[in-house]
Amino acid sequence: MMNYEQTLEYLFSRLPMFHRIGAAAYKADLKNTLALMEFLNHPEKKFKSIHIAGTNGKGSCSHTLASIFQSAGYKTGLYTSPHLKDFRERIKIDGKMISEEDVISFTKRTKSFIEKVEPSFFEITVGMCFDYFAEQKVDIAIIETGLGGRLDSTNVITPELSCITNISLDHTNLLGDTLQKIAAEKAGIIKKNVPVVVGETTEIKSVFQDKAAEMHSSIVFADEQWQTKNIFQTENALHLTVFDNEKEFEIENQLAGFYQIKNTKTVLSCCEILNANGWNISYEAILQGFKKVKTNTGLRGRWDILQIHPTVVADIAHNEAGIAAVLEQVSKRRFNQLHIVLGMVKDKDINKVLSLLPTSATYYFCQPDLPRALPVADLQQSALQYKLIGEKYSSVKEALLIAELMADDDDLILVTGSNFVVAEVI
C-alpha cells in the first residue's frame, strides 16, 4: 500500500506533467478523458457545474464564484490548476482540500487504467476531481480549464454556465498564434443552450457571438453590462462600486489588484444569469463572497502582499497581458525603488514580457526548480537586450533574500514571471 508521498511520486513520475515539462504532456484530444469517465462510471454527469476558461483571470473568477456560492450556503467544489505548494490545492470543497486518503484510494483504484492507457497527469487529476465531487454530492462545482477549452480535459461537462474571462496571446505553440485562433479554442467550452459570459469585449467578439449563435446559447459581455466608480485600494482590498441601469454593488474585494476590476464585472454577470436560472445567490452572499474570497478558498499569488517594510508582493503574472496588468498596479503605488525578482518558463514569449518591464528597476534573475524553467543565464542574457540590468541567482529563494537585503524600507519588491516562481516564495 502506497502512502501519500509515494502516491504523488507515482503520479508525478508515471504521468507526463505539463507544468513540469510543457508541450510534450499536452494531449490534444479528449479520447483519454472520455475513456477515464467511462472507467469511473461517468462522474461528470453526477454534479452541476460552472465552466471557466480564459487567458488571464480565470483563477480569480473561479475562486470568487466559489466563495460566493459558499457564502450562499451551497456545498461548493472548486477545481483549479496548477497548484502552488500542495497538489491537493487543485481539488477543494468549501475551501478544504481533498484528503490524502482520497488521493491514495483514487490512485489505487485507477492504477490499472493508468498503466494501460497512460493518460497525462492533468487527465488523471480531472478524473480524480470529478469522481470526488460526485461522491461528495456537491451542489455546484466551479471547474477551471487547464489550457485552452475545446480540447481541455475538463470539457466533458455540460455546465449551468460557461464563462470566458478574456483572450490574449499565451500558449501560442499549442492554441494558435493569433487571437482569433485562441478565441476559437476557448469558445470550445460553449455548449448547446448553456448561457455564456465573456469578460472583455475585444476585436474578436464575433468569434464568441458566432459560436454562441451556433449553439443557441445566450451571450453576455460583462464589460458592456457594468460600469464602475469610487475605485480605491487599501493594503488588503480593492474597493469599488459596480452598477448598471437598475442596481449597484458596493464591493470590497479581498483580491486587491486593480486588474480585479475586470474580473469583478465578469463574476457579477455570472451571478445575474445564475439567479435568473434558478440559483439563489443573495446580494449579501455576493458581497461576502468578494470580501472573503481568500479566506474562503485559500487563493494565493494574486497581488499577494507577503510583507511590508520593504513591501514584498508576489504575483503569478506570466504572459504579456498579465505582466501589463501588474505593472499598471505598480504604477499606482508609492515607493522609492522597484526591485523585481524574475523567473520564467521556456514556452512563454519572453521577449514580449521583457519589453514591458521598466529599465529603472533592479533585477534579480532566477529560475524555478523544474525542467520547464527557462535557464537563468538565458533570461539574464535576453533581459540585457531590453536594458534590464541585474544579477542572476541559483534559486528563487536566494534571489528574494538578496533583494530583501538590498531594499530600503520604502522600496517595493515584486516577485513575478511564473506560477512556479511565486510557489517557491509563498
C-alpha positions as CSV (number, residue, x, y, z in Angstrom):
1,M,0.0,0.0,0.0
2,M,1.5,3.4,-1.0
3,N,1.4,6.3,1.4
4,Y,0.6,9.8,0.2
5,E,4.2,10.8,-0.7
6,Q,4.7,7.5,-2.6
7,T,1.3,8.0,-4.4
8,L,2.3,11.5,-5.5
9,E,5.7,10.3,-6.6
10,Y,4.0,7.6,-8.6
11,L,1.7,10.1,-10.3
12,F,4.4,12.7,-10.9
13,S,6.9,10.2,-12.3
14,R,4.5,8.0,-14.2
15,L,2.4,10.6,-16.0
16,P,3.6,13.4,-18.3
17,M,3.0,16.7,-16.4
18,F,2.5,19.9,-18.4
19,H,3.6,22.1,-15.6
20,R,6.9,20.3,-15.4
21,I,7.8,19.5,-19.0
22,G,5.5,21.7,-21.1
23,A,4.0,20.8,-24.5
24,A,5.1,17.2,-24.5
25,A,2.5,16.5,-21.8
26,Y,-0.4,18.2,-23.7
27,K,-2.9,15.7,-25.1
28,A,-4.7,17.4,-28.0
29,D,-7.9,15.4,-27.8
30,L,-10.5,14.1,-25.3
31,K,-10.0,10.4,-26.0
32,N,-8.2,9.5,-22.7
33,T,-10.6,11.7,-20.6
34,L,-13.7,10.1,-22.2
35,A,-12.2,6.6,-21.6
36,L,-11.5,7.6,-17.9
37,M,-15.0,8.9,-17.4
38,E,-16.3,5.5,-18.7
39,F,-14.0,3.7,-16.4
40,L,-15.2,5.8,-13.4
41,N,-18.9,5.3,-14.3
42,H,-19.4,8.9,-15.6
43,P,-18.9,11.1,-12.5
44,E,-19.0,14.2,-14.8
45,K,-22.8,13.7,-15.1
46,K,-23.5,13.5,-11.4
47,F,-23.0,17.1,-10.3
48,K,-23.8,20.6,-11.5
49,S,-21.0,22.8,-12.7
50,I,-19.8,26.2,-14.0
51,H,-17.0,26.0,-16.6
52,I,-14.4,28.8,-16.7
53,A,-11.8,29.5,-19.4
54,G,-9.7,32.4,-20.4
55,T,-6.1,33.6,-20.8
56,N,-5.9,35.6,-17.5
57,G,-8.3,36.0,-14.6
58,K,-9.9,32.5,-14.7
59,G,-8.3,31.5,-11.4
60,S,-9.5,34.7,-9.7
61,C,-13.0,34.4,-11.2
62,S,-13.2,30.7,-10.3
63,H,-12.2,31.3,-6.6
64,T,-14.5,34.3,-6.3
65,L,-17.5,32.4,-7.7
66,A,-16.7,29.5,-5.3
67,S,-16.5,32.0,-2.4
68,I,-19.9,33.5,-3.4
69,F,-21.6,30.1,-3.6
70,Q,-20.1,29.1,-0.2
71,S,-21.4,32.3,1.3
72,A,-24.8,31.5,-0.2
73,G,-24.8,28.2,1.7
74,Y,-24.1,25.8,-1.2
75,K,-21.7,22.9,-0.9
76,T,-19.2,24.1,-3.4
77,G,-16.5,22.2,-5.3
78,L,-13.6,24.1,-6.9
79,Y,-11.1,22.7,-9.4
80,T,-8.1,24.8,-10.4
81,S,-4.6,24.3,-11.7
82,P,-1.6,24.4,-11.3
83,H,-1.1,24.1,-7.5
84,L,1.4,26.4,-5.8
85,K,2.5,24.3,-2.8
86,D,0.4,21.2,-2.4
87,F,-1.1,19.0,-5.1
88,R,-4.4,18.9,-3.2
89,E,-5.0,22.6,-3.7
90,R,-6.4,21.7,-7.1
91,I,-9.4,19.9,-5.7
92,K,-11.4,21.6,-2.8
93,I,-14.9,21.5,-1.3
94,D,-15.9,24.6,0.7
95,G,-12.3,25.7,0.8
96,K,-11.0,22.4,2.2
97,M,-8.5,20.4,0.1
98,I,-9.2,16.7,-0.8
99,S,-7.8,14.4,1.8
100,E,-4.6,12.5,1.4
101,E,-6.6,9.3,1.9
102,D,-8.9,10.2,-1.0
103,V,-5.9,10.8,-3.3
104,I,-4.4,7.5,-2.3
105,S,-7.6,5.5,-2.8
106,F,-8.4,7.0,-6.2
107,T,-4.9,6.3,-7.5
108,K,-5.1,2.7,-6.2
109,R,-8.5,2.3,-8.0
110,T,-7.2,3.7,-11.3
111,K,-3.8,2.1,-11.3
112,S,-4.8,-0.5,-13.9
113,F,-6.3,2.2,-16.1
114,I,-3.2,4.4,-15.7
115,E,-0.8,1.6,-16.7
116,K,-2.9,0.5,-19.7
117,V,-3.9,3.9,-21.2
118,E,-1.0,6.1,-20.0
119,P,-3.0,9.3,-19.6
120,S,-1.4,12.7,-18.8
121,F,-1.2,13.9,-15.2
122,F,-3.8,16.5,-15.9
123,E,-6.3,13.9,-17.3
124,I,-6.0,11.8,-14.2
125,T,-6.3,14.9,-11.9
126,V,-9.6,15.8,-13.7
127,G,-10.8,12.3,-13.2
128,M,-9.9,12.4,-9.5
129,C,-11.7,15.7,-9.1
130,F,-14.9,14.7,-10.9
131,D,-15.0,11.4,-9.0
132,Y,-14.6,13.2,-5.7
133,F,-17.2,15.8,-6.4
134,A,-19.7,13.2,-7.5
135,E,-19.1,11.0,-4.4
136,Q,-19.3,14.0,-2.1
137,K,-22.5,15.2,-3.8
138,V,-21.5,18.9,-4.2
139,D,-24.4,21.3,-5.0
140,I,-22.2,23.1,-7.6
141,A,-18.6,22.7,-8.8
142,I,-16.6,25.6,-10.3
143,I,-14.3,24.0,-12.9
144,E,-11.4,25.9,-14.3
145,T,-10.0,24.8,-17.7
146,G,-6.3,23.9,-17.7
147,L,-5.3,25.0,-21.1
148,G,-7.5,26.3,-24.0
149,G,-11.0,24.9,-23.8
150,R,-12.2,22.9,-26.8
151,L,-9.7,20.0,-26.2
152,D,-9.2,20.6,-22.5
153,S,-9.8,17.5,-20.3
154,T,-12.4,19.4,-18.3
155,N,-14.5,19.9,-21.4
156,V,-16.6,16.7,-20.9
157,I,-19.0,18.5,-18.5
158,T,-22.3,20.2,-19.5
159,P,-22.4,23.1,-17.2
160,E,-25.1,25.5,-15.9
161,L,-23.0,28.4,-17.3
162,S,-19.8,28.8,-19.4
163,C,-17.5,31.8,-18.7
164,I,-14.6,33.0,-20.7
165,T,-12.7,35.8,-18.9
166,N,-10.6,37.2,-21.7
167,I,-8.3,36.3,-24.6
168,S,-4.6,37.3,-25.1
169,L,-1.6,35.6,-26.6
170,D,-0.4,32.7,-24.4
171,H,0.5,29.0,-25.1
172,T,0.6,30.1,-28.8
173,N,2.6,26.9,-29.6
174,L,-0.5,24.8,-28.7
175,L,-3.5,27.0,-29.1
176,G,-2.6,29.1,-32.2
177,D,-0.6,32.2,-32.9
178,T,-3.5,34.7,-33.4
179,L,-6.2,36.0,-31.0
180,Q,-8.8,34.5,-33.4
181,K,-7.4,31.0,-33.2
182,I,-7.0,31.2,-29.4
183,A,-10.6,32.6,-29.0
184,A,-11.9,29.7,-31.2
185,E,-10.2,27.2,-28.8
186,K,-11.6,28.9,-25.7
187,A,-15.1,29.2,-27.3
188,G,-15.0,25.4,-27.5
189,I,-16.4,25.3,-24.0
190,I,-19.7,26.9,-25.2
191,K,-22.4,24.2,-25.0
192,K,-25.8,23.8,-26.6
193,N,-28.4,26.0,-24.8
194,V,-26.0,26.8,-22.0
195,P,-25.6,30.6,-21.4
196,V,-22.2,32.2,-21.7
197,V,-20.5,35.2,-20.1
198,V,-17.5,36.8,-21.8
199,G,-15.5,39.1,-19.6
200,E,-14.0,41.5,-22.1
201,T,-15.1,42.9,-25.5
202,T,-12.3,43.0,-28.0
203,E,-11.9,42.8,-31.8
204,I,-12.6,39.0,-31.6
205,K,-16.1,39.5,-30.1
206,S,-17.6,37.9,-33.2
207,V,-15.8,34.6,-32.6
208,F,-17.8,34.2,-29.4
209,Q,-21.1,35.6,-30.8
210,D,-20.9,33.2,-33.8
211,K,-20.2,30.2,-31.6
212,A,-23.0,31.1,-29.1
213,A,-25.4,31.5,-32.1
214,E,-24.4,28.1,-33.5
215,M,-25.1,26.6,-30.0
216,H,-28.3,28.5,-29.4
217,S,-26.8,30.0,-26.3
218,S,-27.4,33.4,-24.9
219,I,-24.3,35.5,-24.5
220,V,-23.4,38.5,-22.3
221,F,-20.3,40.6,-22.4
222,A,-19.6,41.7,-18.8
223,D,-17.7,44.9,-19.5
224,E,-20.7,46.1,-21.6
225,Q,-23.1,45.3,-18.8
226,W,-21.4,47.1,-15.9
227,Q,-19.8,50.4,-15.1
228,T,-17.6,51.3,-12.1
229,K,-17.0,54.3,-9.9
230,N,-15.4,55.2,-6.5
231,I,-12.4,52.9,-7.1
232,F,-9.7,52.9,-4.4
233,Q,-7.3,50.4,-2.9
234,T,-6.3,49.7,0.7
235,E,-3.4,47.4,1.7
236,N,-5.6,44.2,1.6
237,A,-8.6,45.1,-0.5
238,L,-9.9,46.7,-3.7
239,H,-13.0,48.9,-3.1
240,L,-15.3,49.8,-5.9
241,T,-18.9,50.5,-6.8
242,V,-20.2,48.4,-9.8
243,F,-23.5,49.4,-11.3
244,D,-25.9,49.1,-14.3
245,N,-29.2,50.8,-15.1
246,E,-31.0,49.1,-12.3
247,K,-28.7,48.3,-9.4
248,E,-25.4,48.8,-7.8
249,F,-23.0,46.8,-5.7
250,E,-20.5,48.4,-3.1
251,I,-17.8,45.8,-3.3
252,E,-14.8,45.2,-1.0
253,N,-12.7,42.6,-2.9
254,Q,-10.1,40.7,-0.9
255,L,-8.2,40.3,-4.1
256,A,-6.6,43.8,-4.1
257,G,-5.1,44.2,-7.6
258,F,-6.7,46.9,-9.8
259,Y,-6.8,44.3,-12.6
260,Q,-9.6,42.6,-10.5
261,I,-12.0,45.3,-11.7
262,K,-12.5,43.3,-14.9
263,N,-12.9,40.0,-13.0
264,T,-15.4,41.6,-10.6
265,K,-17.7,42.6,-13.6
266,T,-17.3,39.1,-15.0
267,V,-18.3,37.4,-11.7
268,L,-21.3,39.7,-11.3
269,S,-22.6,38.9,-14.8
270,C,-22.3,35.2,-13.9
271,C,-24.3,35.7,-10.7
272,E,-27.1,37.5,-12.5
273,I,-27.5,34.7,-15.1
274,L,-27.3,32.0,-12.4
275,N,-30.0,33.8,-10.3
276,A,-32.2,34.1,-13.4
277,N,-31.8,30.4,-13.9
278,G,-33.0,29.3,-10.5
279,W,-30.0,29.6,-8.2
280,N,-30.4,31.6,-5.1
281,I,-27.4,33.9,-4.6
282,S,-28.4,36.9,-2.4
283,Y,-26.9,40.4,-2.6
284,E,-25.3,39.7,0.8
285,A,-23.8,36.4,-0.4
286,I,-22.2,38.3,-3.3
287,L,-20.7,40.9,-1.1
288,Q,-19.5,38.4,1.4
289,G,-18.0,36.2,-1.4
290,F,-15.9,39.1,-2.6
291,K,-14.9,40.2,0.9
292,K,-13.7,36.8,1.9
293,V,-12.5,35.2,-1.3
294,K,-9.0,34.4,0.0
295,T,-10.3,33.4,3.5
296,N,-13.0,31.1,2.0
297,T,-10.9,29.5,-0.8
298,G,-7.3,29.8,0.2
299,L,-6.4,31.6,-3.0
300,R,-2.8,32.9,-3.1
301,G,-0.5,34.6,-5.6
302,R,-2.6,37.4,-7.0
303,W,-1.1,40.8,-5.9
304,D,-0.2,38.9,-2.7
305,I,1.4,41.2,-0.2
306,L,3.8,39.0,1.7
307,Q,5.4,41.7,4.0
308,I,5.8,45.4,4.4
309,H,9.0,47.5,5.0
310,P,10.1,46.7,2.4
311,T,6.8,45.7,0.7
312,V,7.1,42.3,-1.0
313,V,4.4,41.4,-3.5
314,A,4.1,38.1,-5.3
315,D,2.0,37.8,-8.5
316,I,1.7,34.8,-10.8
317,A,1.5,37.0,-13.9
318,H,3.4,35.2,-16.7
319,N,2.3,36.5,-20.1
320,E,2.2,39.8,-21.8
321,A,-1.4,40.8,-20.7
322,G,-0.8,39.6,-17.1
323,I,2.5,41.4,-16.7
324,A,1.0,44.6,-18.2
325,A,-1.8,44.5,-15.6
326,V,0.7,44.0,-12.7
327,L,2.9,46.9,-14.0
328,E,-0.2,49.1,-14.1
329,Q,-0.8,48.2,-10.5
330,V,2.8,49.0,-9.6
331,S,2.5,52.4,-11.3
332,K,-0.3,53.3,-8.9
333,R,1.8,52.7,-5.8
334,R,4.2,55.0,-4.0
335,F,7.7,53.6,-3.3
336,N,11.3,54.7,-3.6
337,Q,13.0,52.0,-5.7
338,L,11.5,49.0,-7.5
339,H,13.2,45.6,-7.2
340,I,12.0,42.7,-9.5
341,V,12.7,39.0,-8.7
342,L,12.0,37.4,-12.1
343,G,12.0,33.9,-13.4
344,M,10.1,32.3,-16.3
345,V,9.4,29.1,-18.1
346,K,10.7,28.2,-21.6
347,D,7.4,28.2,-23.6
348,K,6.4,31.8,-22.9
349,D,7.0,34.7,-25.3
350,I,9.7,36.1,-23.0
351,N,10.5,39.0,-25.4
352,K,7.0,40.4,-25.2
353,V,7.2,40.3,-21.4
354,L,10.7,41.7,-21.2
355,S,9.8,44.6,-23.5
356,L,7.2,45.7,-21.0
357,L,9.4,45.7,-17.9
358,P,10.8,49.0,-16.6
359,T,14.6,49.7,-17.1
360,S,14.6,51.7,-13.9
361,A,14.1,48.6,-11.7
362,T,16.8,46.5,-10.2
363,Y,16.5,42.9,-11.3
364,Y,17.2,39.6,-9.5
365,F,17.1,36.8,-12.2
366,C,16.3,33.3,-11.1
367,Q,14.8,30.0,-12.3
368,P,12.1,27.9,-10.7
369,D,13.1,24.3,-9.8
370,L,11.5,22.4,-12.7
371,P,12.6,21.1,-16.1
372,R,10.4,23.5,-17.9
373,A,12.2,26.5,-16.3
374,L,14.0,29.0,-18.6
375,P,17.7,28.8,-17.6
376,V,18.6,31.8,-15.6
377,A,21.6,32.6,-17.8
378,D,19.3,32.8,-20.9
379,L,16.9,35.0,-19.0
380,Q,19.6,37.4,-18.0
381,Q,21.0,37.5,-21.5
382,S,17.7,38.2,-23.1
383,A,16.9,40.9,-20.5
384,L,20.1,42.7,-21.3
385,Q,18.8,43.3,-24.8
386,Y,16.0,45.4,-23.2
387,K,18.4,47.2,-20.9
388,L,17.1,45.3,-17.8
389,I,20.1,45.0,-15.5
390,G,20.6,42.6,-12.6
391,E,22.5,39.6,-11.2
392,K,21.5,36.0,-11.6
393,Y,20.9,33.7,-8.7
394,S,20.9,29.9,-8.3
395,S,17.4,29.8,-6.7
396,V,14.2,31.9,-6.3
397,K,14.7,32.0,-2.5
398,E,18.3,33.3,-2.8
399,A,17.1,36.0,-5.3
400,L,14.4,37.2,-2.9
401,L,16.7,37.1,0.1
402,I,19.3,39.3,-1.7
403,A,16.5,41.6,-2.9
404,E,15.3,42.0,0.7
405,L,18.9,42.7,1.9
406,M,19.4,45.4,-0.9
407,A,16.0,47.1,-0.5
408,D,15.2,50.0,1.8
409,D,12.1,50.1,4.0
410,D,10.2,52.2,1.5
411,D,11.1,50.2,-1.6
412,L,8.9,47.7,-3.4
413,I,9.9,44.1,-4.3
414,L,7.9,42.3,-6.9
415,V,8.2,38.6,-7.4
416,T,6.7,37.5,-10.7
417,G,7.1,35.8,-14.1
418,S,5.7,32.4,-13.4
419,N,3.3,30.4,-11.1
420,F,6.4,28.4,-10.1
421,V,8.5,31.3,-9.0
422,V,5.7,32.5,-6.8
423,A,5.1,29.0,-5.4
424,E,8.7,28.9,-4.1
425,V,8.3,32.1,-2.1
426,I,4.8,31.6,-0.6
